[in-house]
Amino acid sequence: MAPKPWFPEVLTGSKVVLRRHVPANVDSFLRWYADPEIARLARYQATPMRPEEIERFFAARVVGPDALAMAVHEKRTNRLVGTCAFSQLDGENGSALYHITIGEADVWGMGFGTEATQLMLDHAFGTLGLHRIALYVFEFNERAIRAYTRCGFVIEGRSRESIWRDGRWWDELAMSVIESDWRATRGAAYDAAARSVPADRSDVVEPVAAGTSDRLRRTLGKWR
């Protein structure tokens, strides 16, 4: 039997295709994270990231050996439009934090982020067997909150008046989805789809990659 997959090379939806990042994607990151609107939605600091900060982040968290990050491509055109990732993977308790940025503003509101998030949750719960996925979002990011809610996340708490934006204080919301929530809404469909994938379809999911760090292998191994 083939080794159980830990993180995919490809996840395919109807609108987007998620692929592992390649080094050339740093050019898009340099553009996205220098955008003041991206900074407003994603950063505690009011200013965009500096180029050297973006390059360090990309090397460590996007293409590094411990990275659990995927590039979001528009399926119709194969255009790179964003990135999504898990971090703080806790193998003892089956949990992780989720992050997503749709960097191309002209595709905001088209459902790409929602579908990318669903694909990541399907992999987290259906393949990795995790128990809980959490995230944090500023309360003024209403578009993101609506997308997360559609994917099954619920608000479980808030840090009151934790960020200053647009001349006032705003709360930061803590949201999460647990495996039983996902199982109730999407689990059966995911299981049926997984059973229909031929065993030799290595383009769909890959076994543990050769470059995966020992620490990440151990973390995942505790939960599988």
C-alpha positions as a Markdown table, in Angstrom:
| # | Residue | x | y | z |
|---|---|---|---|---|
| 1 | Met | 0.0 | 0.0 | 0.0 |
| 2 | Ala | 1.3 | 3.5 | -0.8 |
| 3 | Pro | 2.3 | 5.8 | 2.1 |
| 4 | Lys | -0.6 | 7.9 | 3.4 |
| 5 | Pro | -0.4 | 11.4 | 1.7 |
| 6 | Trp | 0.4 | 14.3 | 4.0 |
| 7 | Phe | 0.1 | 17.4 | 1.7 |
| 8 | Pro | -0.9 | 17.4 | -2.0 |
| 9 | Glu | 0.9 | 18.5 | -5.1 |
| 10 | Val | -2.5 | 19.4 | -6.6 |
| 11 | Leu | -6.1 | 20.0 | -5.3 |
| 12 | Thr | -8.6 | 20.7 | -8.0 |
| 13 | Gly | -12.0 | 22.5 | -7.8 |
| 14 | Ser | -14.4 | 23.9 | -10.3 |
| 15 | Lys | -13.0 | 27.5 | -10.1 |
| 16 | Val | -9.5 | 27.1 | -8.8 |
| 17 | Val | -6.6 | 24.7 | -8.8 |
| 18 | Leu | -4.2 | 24.6 | -5.8 |
| 19 | Arg | -0.6 | 23.7 | -6.5 |
| 20 | Arg | 2.6 | 23.7 | -4.5 |
| 21 | His | 4.4 | 27.0 | -4.8 |
| 22 | Val | 7.4 | 27.4 | -7.0 |
| 23 | Pro | 10.3 | 29.9 | -6.5 |
| 24 | Ala | 9.1 | 32.1 | -9.3 |
| 25 | Asn | 5.9 | 32.9 | -7.4 |
| 26 | Val | 7.9 | 35.3 | -5.2 |
| 27 | Asp | 7.4 | 38.0 | -7.8 |
| 28 | Ser | 3.6 | 37.9 | -7.2 |
| 29 | Phe | 4.2 | 38.0 | -3.4 |
| 30 | Leu | 6.4 | 41.1 | -3.8 |
| 31 | Arg | 3.5 | 42.8 | -5.5 |
| 32 | Trp | 0.7 | 41.5 | -3.4 |
| 33 | Tyr | 2.2 | 42.2 | 0.0 |
| 34 | Ala | 3.4 | 45.7 | -1.0 |
| 35 | Asp | -0.3 | 46.6 | -1.6 |
| 36 | Pro | -1.7 | 48.9 | 1.1 |
| 37 | Glu | -5.1 | 47.2 | 0.9 |
| 38 | Ile | -3.6 | 43.8 | 1.4 |
| 39 | Ala | -1.7 | 45.2 | 4.4 |
| 40 | Arg | -4.9 | 46.7 | 5.8 |
| 41 | Leu | -6.7 | 43.3 | 5.7 |
| 42 | Ala | -3.9 | 41.1 | 6.8 |
| 43 | Arg | -1.4 | 42.9 | 8.9 |
| 44 | Tyr | -1.4 | 44.4 | 12.4 |
| 45 | Gln | 1.0 | 47.0 | 11.1 |
| 46 | Ala | -0.5 | 49.8 | 9.0 |
| 47 | Thr | 2.3 | 49.7 | 6.4 |
| 48 | Pro | 2.9 | 47.1 | 3.7 |
| 49 | Met | 5.7 | 44.6 | 4.1 |
| 50 | Arg | 9.2 | 45.6 | 2.8 |
| 51 | Pro | 10.7 | 43.6 | 0.0 |
| 52 | Glu | 13.2 | 41.9 | 2.2 |
| 53 | Glu | 10.5 | 40.9 | 4.7 |
| 54 | Ile | 8.5 | 39.4 | 1.9 |
| 55 | Glu | 11.4 | 37.4 | 0.5 |
| 56 | Arg | 12.2 | 36.0 | 4.0 |
| 57 | Phe | 8.6 | 35.1 | 4.5 |
| 58 | Phe | 8.4 | 33.4 | 1.1 |
| 59 | Ala | 11.6 | 31.4 | 1.7 |
| 60 | Ala | 10.6 | 30.2 | 5.2 |
| 61 | Arg | 6.8 | 29.9 | 5.1 |
| 62 | Val | 5.9 | 29.3 | 1.4 |
| 63 | Val | 8.6 | 27.1 | -0.2 |
| 64 | Gly | 10.6 | 26.1 | 2.9 |
| 65 | Pro | 10.7 | 22.4 | 4.1 |
| 66 | Asp | 8.1 | 22.9 | 6.8 |
| 67 | Ala | 5.8 | 25.0 | 4.5 |
| 68 | Leu | 2.2 | 23.8 | 4.2 |
| 69 | Ala | 1.3 | 26.4 | 1.6 |
| 70 | Met | -0.5 | 26.2 | -1.7 |
| 71 | Ala | -0.7 | 28.5 | -4.7 |
| 72 | Val | -4.2 | 29.4 | -5.8 |
| 73 | His | -4.6 | 29.4 | -9.6 |
| 74 | Glu | -7.7 | 30.4 | -11.5 |
| 75 | Lys | -8.6 | 27.1 | -13.2 |
| 76 | Arg | -9.8 | 28.6 | -16.5 |
| 77 | Thr | -6.6 | 30.6 | -17.2 |
| 78 | Asn | -4.0 | 29.0 | -14.8 |
| 79 | Arg | -3.3 | 32.5 | -13.5 |
| 80 | Leu | -1.8 | 32.7 | -10.1 |
| 81 | Val | -4.2 | 34.7 | -7.9 |
| 82 | Gly | -3.4 | 34.0 | -4.3 |
| 83 | Thr | -2.0 | 31.7 | -1.6 |
| 84 | Cys | -3.3 | 29.7 | 1.3 |
| 85 | Ala | -1.6 | 27.7 | 4.0 |
| 86 | Phe | -1.7 | 25.9 | 7.3 |
| 87 | Ser | 0.6 | 26.9 | 10.1 |
| 88 | Gln | 1.2 | 25.8 | 13.8 |
| 89 | Leu | 0.3 | 22.3 | 13.0 |
| 90 | Asp | -0.2 | 20.5 | 16.3 |
| 91 | Gly | 0.0 | 16.7 | 15.8 |
| 92 | Glu | -0.8 | 16.0 | 19.4 |
| 93 | Asn | -4.2 | 17.7 | 19.2 |
| 94 | Gly | -4.9 | 17.5 | 15.5 |
| 95 | Ser | -5.2 | 21.2 | 14.9 |
| 96 | Ala | -3.8 | 23.9 | 12.7 |
| 97 | Leu | -4.2 | 27.6 | 11.8 |
| 98 | Tyr | -5.4 | 28.6 | 8.4 |
| 99 | His | -4.3 | 31.6 | 6.3 |
| 100 | Ile | -5.4 | 32.8 | 2.9 |
| 101 | Thr | -4.7 | 35.8 | 0.7 |
| 102 | Ile | -6.3 | 36.4 | -2.7 |
| 103 | Gly | -3.8 | 38.9 | -4.0 |
| 104 | Glu | -5.3 | 39.8 | -7.3 |
| 105 | Ala | -8.0 | 42.4 | -6.5 |
| 106 | Asp | -9.9 | 41.9 | -9.8 |
| 107 | Val | -11.0 | 38.4 | -8.8 |
| 108 | Trp | -12.2 | 39.4 | -5.3 |
| 109 | Gly | -15.8 | 38.4 | -4.8 |
| 110 | Met | -15.7 | 35.6 | -7.4 |
| 111 | Gly | -15.7 | 32.7 | -4.9 |
| 112 | Phe | -12.0 | 31.7 | -5.5 |
| 113 | Gly | -11.1 | 32.1 | -1.8 |
| 114 | Thr | -14.2 | 30.2 | -0.7 |
| 115 | Glu | -13.4 | 27.3 | -2.9 |
| 116 | Ala | -9.7 | 27.3 | -2.1 |
| 117 | Thr | -10.7 | 27.2 | 1.6 |
| 118 | Gln | -13.1 | 24.3 | 1.1 |
| 119 | Leu | -10.4 | 22.3 | -0.8 |
| 120 | Met | -7.9 | 22.9 | 2.1 |
| 121 | Leu | -10.5 | 21.8 | 4.7 |
| 122 | Asp | -11.3 | 18.7 | 2.7 |
| 123 | His | -7.7 | 17.8 | 2.8 |
| 124 | Ala | -7.2 | 18.7 | 6.4 |
| 125 | Phe | -10.2 | 16.6 | 7.6 |
| 126 | Gly | -10.6 | 14.0 | 4.9 |
| 127 | Thr | -6.9 | 13.2 | 4.2 |
| 128 | Leu | -4.8 | 14.3 | 7.2 |
| 129 | Gly | -7.5 | 13.4 | 9.7 |
| 130 | Leu | -7.1 | 16.6 | 11.7 |
| 131 | His | -9.7 | 17.6 | 14.2 |
| 132 | Arg | -9.8 | 21.4 | 14.3 |
| 133 | Ile | -8.8 | 24.3 | 11.9 |
| 134 | Ala | -8.8 | 27.8 | 13.3 |
| 135 | Leu | -8.2 | 31.3 | 12.0 |
| 136 | Tyr | -8.2 | 35.0 | 13.0 |
| 137 | Val | -9.8 | 37.8 | 11.0 |
| 138 | Phe | -10.4 | 41.5 | 11.6 |
| 139 | Glu | -14.0 | 42.3 | 12.0 |
| 140 | Phe | -14.0 | 44.9 | 9.2 |
| 141 | Asn | -13.0 | 42.2 | 6.7 |
| 142 | Glu | -16.6 | 41.4 | 6.1 |
| 143 | Arg | -16.0 | 39.7 | 2.7 |
| 144 | Ala | -13.6 | 37.2 | 4.3 |
| 145 | Ile | -15.9 | 36.5 | 7.3 |
| 146 | Arg | -18.8 | 35.7 | 4.9 |
| 147 | Ala | -16.5 | 33.3 | 2.9 |
| 148 | Tyr | -15.3 | 31.6 | 6.1 |
| 149 | Thr | -18.9 | 31.2 | 7.4 |
| 150 | Arg | -19.9 | 29.6 | 4.1 |
| 151 | Cys | -17.1 | 27.1 | 4.6 |
| 152 | Gly | -18.3 | 26.1 | 8.1 |
| 153 | Phe | -16.2 | 28.4 | 10.3 |
| 154 | Val | -18.0 | 29.8 | 13.4 |
| 155 | Ile | -17.1 | 32.7 | 15.5 |
| 156 | Glu | -15.9 | 31.4 | 18.9 |
| 157 | Gly | -14.4 | 34.6 | 20.4 |
| 158 | Arg | -13.1 | 38.0 | 19.9 |
| 159 | Ser | -10.3 | 40.2 | 21.1 |
| 160 | Arg | -12.0 | 43.5 | 21.7 |
| 161 | Glu | -10.6 | 46.7 | 20.1 |
| 162 | Ser | -7.3 | 45.0 | 19.2 |
| 163 | Ile | -6.5 | 46.9 | 16.0 |
| 164 | Trp | -6.6 | 50.5 | 14.9 |
| 165 | Arg | -7.8 | 51.0 | 11.3 |
| 166 | Asp | -9.7 | 53.8 | 9.5 |
| 167 | Gly | -9.7 | 56.1 | 12.5 |
| 168 | Arg | -11.3 | 53.7 | 15.0 |
| 169 | Trp | -10.7 | 50.5 | 17.0 |
| 170 | Trp | -11.9 | 47.1 | 15.7 |
| 171 | Asp | -12.2 | 43.7 | 17.2 |
| 172 | Glu | -10.3 | 40.6 | 15.9 |
| 173 | Leu | -12.5 | 37.6 | 15.6 |
| 174 | Ala | -11.4 | 34.0 | 16.3 |
| 175 | Met | -13.1 | 31.4 | 14.1 |
| 176 | Ser | -12.9 | 27.7 | 13.8 |
| 177 | Val | -14.3 | 24.6 | 12.2 |
| 178 | Ile | -14.1 | 21.1 | 13.7 |
| 179 | Glu | -14.1 | 17.7 | 12.0 |
| 180 | Ser | -17.7 | 16.9 | 13.0 |
| 181 | Asp | -18.9 | 20.2 | 11.4 |
| 182 | Trp | -17.1 | 19.3 | 8.2 |
| 183 | Arg | -18.3 | 15.7 | 8.3 |
| 184 | Ala | -21.9 | 16.8 | 8.6 |
| 185 | Thr | -21.8 | 19.0 | 5.5 |
| 186 | Arg | -19.1 | 17.7 | 3.2 |
| 187 | Gly | -17.6 | 14.5 | 4.5 |
| 188 | Ala | -19.8 | 12.1 | 2.6 |
| 189 | Ala | -19.2 | 13.8 | -0.7 |
| 190 | Tyr | -15.5 | 14.0 | -0.1 |
| 191 | Asp | -15.3 | 10.3 | 0.8 |
| 192 | Ala | -17.3 | 9.3 | -2.3 |
| 193 | Ala | -15.0 | 11.5 | -4.5 |
| 194 | Ala | -11.9 | 10.0 | -2.9 |
| 195 | Arg | -13.1 | 6.5 | -3.6 |
| 196 | Ser | -13.5 | 7.3 | -7.2 |
| 197 | Val | -9.8 | 8.4 | -7.7 |
| 198 | Pro | -7.6 | 5.7 | -9.3 |
| 199 | Ala | -4.9 | 4.5 | -7.0 |
| 200 | Asp | -2.1 | 5.6 | -9.4 |
| 201 | Arg | -3.3 | 9.2 | -9.7 |
| 202 | Ser | -0.1 | 10.7 | -8.3 |
| 203 | Asp | -1.0 | 14.1 | -9.6 |
| 204 | Val | -3.9 | 14.4 | -7.1 |
| 205 | Val | -2.0 | 13.8 | -3.8 |
| 206 | Glu | 1.6 | 12.9 | -3.1 |
| 207 | Pro | 3.2 | 10.8 | -0.3 |
| 208 | Val | 5.5 | 12.6 | 2.1 |
| 209 | Ala | 8.0 | 14.6 | 0.1 |
| 210 | Ala | 11.7 | 13.9 | 0.2 |
| 211 | Gly | 12.4 | 17.5 | 1.3 |
| 212 | Thr | 10.0 | 17.3 | 4.3 |
| 213 | Ser | 11.8 | 18.1 | 7.5 |
| 214 | Asp | 12.0 | 15.4 | 10.2 |
| 215 | Arg | 10.2 | 17.6 | 12.6 |
| 216 | Leu | 7.2 | 18.0 | 10.3 |
| 217 | Arg | 7.2 | 14.2 | 9.6 |
| 218 | Arg | 7.1 | 13.5 | 13.4 |
| 219 | Thr | 4.3 | 16.1 | 13.9 |
| 220 | Leu | 2.1 | 14.6 | 11.2 |
| 221 | Gly | 3.0 | 11.0 | 12.3 |
| 222 | Lys | 1.6 | 11.6 | 15.7 |
| 223 | Trp | -1.8 | 12.3 | 14.4 |
| 224 | Arg | -2.1 | 9.8 | 11.5 |
